[in-house]
Amino acid sequence: MVFMRGSKTVFIYKDWRHDPKRGVISFSYQMQCGKETLDFTDTLTYQTKSLAHPPAELIERICNALHIALGISYWKLYAPKKIVLENRMLSRAEADFWNTVYTKGLGEFFYKNRIDFRRLVIFPYDASATIPKPVRCKTPDRSLLLIGGGKDSLVSAEALKKNKKRFTPFLLNDSRVQNDTLRIMKETPILIRHQLDPKLFSLNTHADTFNGHIPISLIYALTGTLAAALYGYRYVIASNEASADYGNIRWRGTTINHQWSKTLEFERMFQAYAKTHLSADITYFSLLRQLTEIEITKLFSQHKKYFAVFSSCNRNFKIRDSLHSKRWCGACPKCAFVFSMLAAFLPKKEVIKIFGKNLFADRELLPTYEELLGIRGFKPFECVGTPEEMAYAFLCIHERGEFGDAPAIRLFEKKVLHKIKDKIKLKRQALRILRTHAIPKTFLSATKHL
């Protein structure tokens, strides 16, 4: 069954159920259009061993938040203005938080589907509702580190180890890349499995539904907080960089940012939300917030043990379109970007060995390099760095001369090199260390060891 888009469509957040004996939490949703309905069930599964037995109220509050967060995948099928929370009412502060998260977090989705998002997402609230005090929860001084299998989280892991900070890797679902990097790291993870309703995949391909990017780092932040509560951890550590604050394009009066849920703005919003509505005893933050992508790559280039197993190519993590024999597709903006960053610090042979081919020689990638360098269109909708970082990386590569007259290098020399008037200034822009962050004081010593 597929609805027609229209003003009569309503999205309902039905309820959620927790079976602690089985370690299963199921979240129910319904799309209504007149008498027709579509029902969805989203599921999280966790291991029931070594639980910390947190207050039931804390799990309830986290699951209430997850109910709304996970519902974003189903709401966006038709993006209806009418939203109903069937079994509870939000306070105004909660509604404001979710209005912002849906609106800014789905910016790319709205842009690509040409949806006017202004005054679209309005969560209902009770103006008289009071906000209950956050739940107290005793948590030992240890951390969960979100592991994606890419360079950023591996840099965080090595920094924590160097500074003798206790941590356990956290995975939301797992992949070959993540498991391989964990074997090198010699750490055993905590794993939560997330199962989307199978109906979503068929509906996503239908012409009458919308499809697109969701703020996945929001899901990581909340499932990480759930894991921290369940197993007894004080910190949930992400590895989001300063470059994530750089948006893609201005549209309808706002900046559309593919990486919005990785920005400092979101991080601070989430910290405030968790401290007020969940618990002040569990803190989510990014350890790499002060660093740019190219600075993180420079640090990662020192950890050769991961070169054969890591990957930042998002095709490894797509549910229905994952890579099998290769770790890098070699055709997407993320591959082109990471290849460029690594080529700035590693020998040519080493970079080509990692990717399996010379991406600078691929003429089909030239439009992508132009976008990454800021001389065509706008920055690709991927987790990539700024044009200044790309320009500095290409400058380093050009000056070393290892890649000769490869098409991408010729492109840089012809269209970008002559515009660089101050190489020192460009280097400072690319490798800058930002003072603004939301890192707890106890971890600032770890950042100094980066």
C-alpha positions, 0 to 999 in steps of 0.5 A, a space after each residue: 500500500 502506498 499513499 498519495 502525498 497530501 494534507 490529510 496524511 498524519 504520522 503517529 508515534 504509537 508506543 514502544 515496548 521493552 523486554 529486558 529479559 530478551 534485550 529487545 526494544 521495539 518502537 511502533 509508528 503509523 502513517 494514516 491517510 483517511 481510513 488507510 494506514 501503514 504500520 511500522 516497527 523499528 527494533 533495537 537489540 542488546 546483550 543482557 550480560 554485564 548490565 549495570 541495572 540503571 534506574 528504570 526511569 532513565 531507560 524510559 526517558 532515553 527510549 522516549 527520545 529514541 522513539 522520536 529519533 528513530 521515527 525520522 526514517 518513517 516520517 520522511 516517507 511522506 513528510 506530513 505536517 500533522 504529527 501525533 504522539 499517541 501516549 504522551 505529550 512533550 514540554 515546549 522545550 522538548 518540542 523545540 529541540 525536536 523541531 530543530 533536529 528534524 528541520 536542520 538534520 533533514 536539510 539535505 533531504 528537504 533540499 534534494 526533494 524540494 520540500 519547503 521545510 519552513 514551519 513544516 515540522 511542528 511537534 505538539 506540546 503542552 504549554 503547562 507541562 513541567 520538565 521533571 528533574 534529570 535522573 541520577 545514575 551512578 556511572 564509573 569513570 569510563 567511556 564508550 567510543 563510537 567506532 565506525 571503522 574510519 580514520 577519525 574514530 581510530 585517531 580517537 582510540 589511539 589518543 585515549 590509549 596514549 593518555 591511559 583513558 579507559 574506553 570500550 568501543 561501541 557499535 550500532 550494528 557491525 560490518 567487516 570494516 569495523 570488526 577488522 579495525 577492532 581486531 587490530 585495536 585489540 578491543 572487544 565492543 559493546 554492540 546494539 543491533 538496529 533493525 528497520 522495518 522491512 517495508 521501509 525499503 520497498 517504500 523508499 523506491 516508490 515514486 510517491 514517497 520521499 527518500 534521502 539522508 537522515 541525521 545519523 549521528 543523532 541516532 548514534 548519540 542516543 543509542 550510545 547514551 542508551 548503551 552507557 546507561 545499560 552497561 554503566 559508562 559516564 561518557 559517550 565519545 564521538 569523533 566529529 571534526 571542526 570541518 563538519 561545521 562547514 555547510 554545503 549550500 544556502 537554500 530558503 534562507 538557511 545553510 544546508 549541511 549534510 553533516 549537521 548532526 556532527 556539528 558543534 551546534 548539534 553537540 551542544 544542543 544534545 548535551 543540553 537536552 540530555 542534561 535537562 531531560 535524561 541524566 547529567 551523569 552521562 555526557 556525549 561529546 566529540 574528542 576531535 572537535 578542535 581538529 580539521 579533517 586534514 589535521 586528523 588525517 595527518 595524525 592517522 597517517 602515523 598509524 600504519 597498522 590500520 591501513 589495510 583494514 580501515 575505510 571511510 567509504 560509506 558504501 561499506 555501511 549501506 544496508 542494501 548496497 555494501 561493498 564486499 571484496 573492496 573497502 573503497 568504491 573509488 568512485 564517490 566524493 568520500 573516496 576522492 576526498 580521503 585519497 587526497 588527504 592521505 596523499 598529502 602525507 603518505 608516499 604515492 605507493 602507499 596511498 594507491 595500495 590502500 585504495 587499489 588504484 590511483 584516483 588522481 588518474 580517474 578522469 571521471 572523478 574530475 567534476 568531483 575534485 572540482 566540487 571538493 576544491 570549491 571551483 564547481 557547484 558546492 561541496 558534495 553531500 558527503 562527510 568531507 572537509 572544506 575547500 581550503 583543506 583540499 587546496 592545501 592537500 593538493 598544494 602539498 602533493 604538487 610540491 612533492 611532485 610524486 603524482 606527476 601530471 595526473 589529471 586531478 593534479 593538472 586540474 589543480 595546477 590550472 584552476 587553483 594553484 594561481 589563486 593561492 597568494 599566501 601559502 602560509 595563510 592557507 596552511 593555517 586555515 587548513 591545520 587550524 586548532 579551534 578553541 571552541 569545543 564541548 570537551 569535558 575538562 578531564 579529556 583535554 589532556 587527551 587532546 593535547 596528546 593528539 
